[in-house]
Amino acid sequence: MEATIKTRRSVVKKQKKEAIKLAKQSGATTAKLNKVPSSDRKMRLVADIIKGKGVVTALGILKFQAKQGARSLEKLVLVAMADWQQKNSEVKMEEAELYIKEISVNGGRVLKRLRPAPQGRGHRIKKRSNHITLVLDSRKDISTLLPKKELEASEGETKAPKAKKATTKVAAEKKETKSKAKAK
């Protein structure tokens, strides 16, 4: 029987944070949804269904999923898509082939309440919540999807020479006015 080494929660959390930082730098979009009023176990069941799937497929699954957390996850995927579109406005979403790169569900605040029970007693009720983090990325390299006109403009002529010409015109006008003032 093989012995498995269990990683600590703190190490796993640190790895997730580093993965999210790398995703932000590489063009992926992160969307978060905090304090969702349902159990994290129930939400993970739905999140595991859409992990790694394309965005269109995931939205189709969530639209017809009868589980409790499907509606909030569907809204979160739509928000992540809008964020990605805003971040990469020059690329079409259909060409980029967006997919759910990573999705994590963590436990949130637990509200402890008492419910009346028979014979004057009270049963404790735990109202759980969760936090969802979704990372959306493109399967294709975004730089290849940019329109060629924009790439040529960015590689070719810059706007600095035009600004230089304008400053030289202004400088020439100032010299003329100074020479006229000295002549008087």
TITI-347715 format. One line per 3 residues: their letters; for each residue x, y, z of C-alpha. Coordinates in steps of 0.02 Angstrom, whole numbers, plus 50000, padded with zeros to 5 digits. Example, Ala and Ser with C-alpha at 12.3 -4.5 7.8 and 13.67 -1.06 7.14 Angstrom:
! TITI-347715
as	50615:49775:50390; 50684:49947:50357
***
This chain:
! TITI-347715
mea	50000:50000:50000; 50071:50167:49947; 50084:50310:50068
tik	50013:50473:50001; 50075:50640:50061; 49935:50759:50101
trr	49970:50943:50065; 49920:51071:50192; 49775:51188:50162
svv	49887:51339:50176; 49998:51273:50036; 49847:51237:49926
kkq	49777:51412:49956; 49945:51490:49916; 49956:51390:49754
kke	49781:51447:49704; 49825:51629:49737; 49983:51613:49631
aik	49884:51531:49491; 49760:51675:49494; 49902:51802:49486
lak	49977:51713:49336; 49807:51707:49252; 49788:51896:49271
qsg	49956:51925:49188; 49927:51804:49044; 49764:51880:48982
att	49641:51771:49075; 49498:51851:49169; 49452:51817:49350
akl	49277:51841:49418; 49226:51821:49600; 49060:51799:49684
nkv	49059:51813:49873; 48931:51770:50007; 48820:51657:49901
pss	48687:51590:50020; 48708:51404:49993; 48822:51266:50055
drk	48993:51253:49975; 48970:51067:49952; 48811:51094:49850
mrl	48896:51228:49745; 49049:51118:49711; 48936:50986:49634
vad	48882:51110:49501; 49055:51189:49482; 49137:51020:49447
iik	49016:50990:49304; 49073:51144:49206; 49259:51143:49251
gkg	49365:51141:49093; 49217:51157:48974; 49194:51289:48841
vvt	49093:51441:48889; 48949:51405:48771; 48938:51225:48831
alg	48947:51278:49014; 48807:51405:48991; 48700:51273:48908
ilk	48729:51152:49052; 48693:51284:49184; 48536:51345:49096
fqa	48450:51177:49114; 48531:51119:49277; 48404:51093:49416
kqg	48530:51110:49558; 48524:51257:49676; 48685:51348:49631
ars	48667:51339:49442; 48584:51511:49425; 48718:51604:49520
lek	48857:51513:49426; 48774:51555:49260; 48773:51739:49306
lvl	48955:51730:49359; 49007:51651:49193; 48915:51790:49100
vam	49004:51923:49204; 49172:51840:49171; 49134:51839:48984
adw	49092:52025:48988; 49252:52062:49083; 49355:51963:48958
qqk	49272:52054:48813; 49309:52222:48893; 49490:52174:48925
nse	49515:52108:48747; 49398:52221:48648; 49487:52197:48481
vkm	49465:52006:48482; 49302:51918:48443; 49242:51797:48577
eea	49192:51664:48450; 49368:51657:48378; 49453:51653:48548
ely	49366:51492:48605; 49343:51540:48787; 49341:51404:48918
ike	49332:51391:49107; 49513:51369:49155; 49487:51357:49343
isv	49342:51367:49462; 49355:51355:49650; 49221:51358:49784
ngg	49271:51399:49962; 49167:51405:50119; 49106:51574:50178
rvl	49028:51640:50336; 48916:51523:50436; 48767:51603:50523
krl	48713:51506:50676; 48528:51515:50716; 48404:51428:50833
rpa	48245:51348:50771; 48104:51310:50893; 48087:51126:50935
pqg	47958:51027:51036; 47946:51043:51225; 48028:51216:51231
rgh	48194:51164:51160; 48292:51242:51018; 48385:51156:50877
rik	48539:51238:50805; 48535:51283:50622; 48691:51327:50521
krs	48656:51440:50374; 48810:51418:50265; 48876:51527:50125
nhi	49016:51512:49998; 49136:51610:49889; 49163:51567:49706
tlv	49316:51613:49601; 49310:51582:49414; 49456:51600:49291
lds	49410:51618:49108; 49541:51601:48971; 49559:51579:48784
rkd	49615:51414:48707; 49703:51509:48567; 49844:51637:48579
ist	49764:51809:48579; 49907:51892:48484; 49869:51785:48330
llp	49686:51838:48334; 49718:52026:48328; 49672:52113:48165
kke	49824:52136:48050; 49795:52324:48030; 49819:52353:48216
lea	49975:52244:48220; 50052:52338:48073; 50013:52506:48152
seg	50092:52455:48316; 50249:52386:48231; 50268:52526:48104
etk	50268:52713:48123; 50242:52785:48297; 50161:52951:48339
apk	50320:53027:48411; 50384:53104:48246; 50217:53194:48218
akk	50226:53267:48392; 50407:53319:48359; 50356:53414:48201
att	50221:53506:48298; 50344:53557:48432; 50468:53618:48302
kva	50332:53727:48222; 50293:53803:48391; 50477:53829:48427
aek	50500:53913:48257; 50354:54031:48292; 50428:54075:48462
ket	50596:54115:48380; 50511:54227:48252; 50419:54324:48387
ksk	50580:54344:48488; 50676:54407:48336; 50535:54531:48296
aka	50537:54592:48477; 50727:54617:48471; 50714:54711:48307
k	50592:54836:48383
***
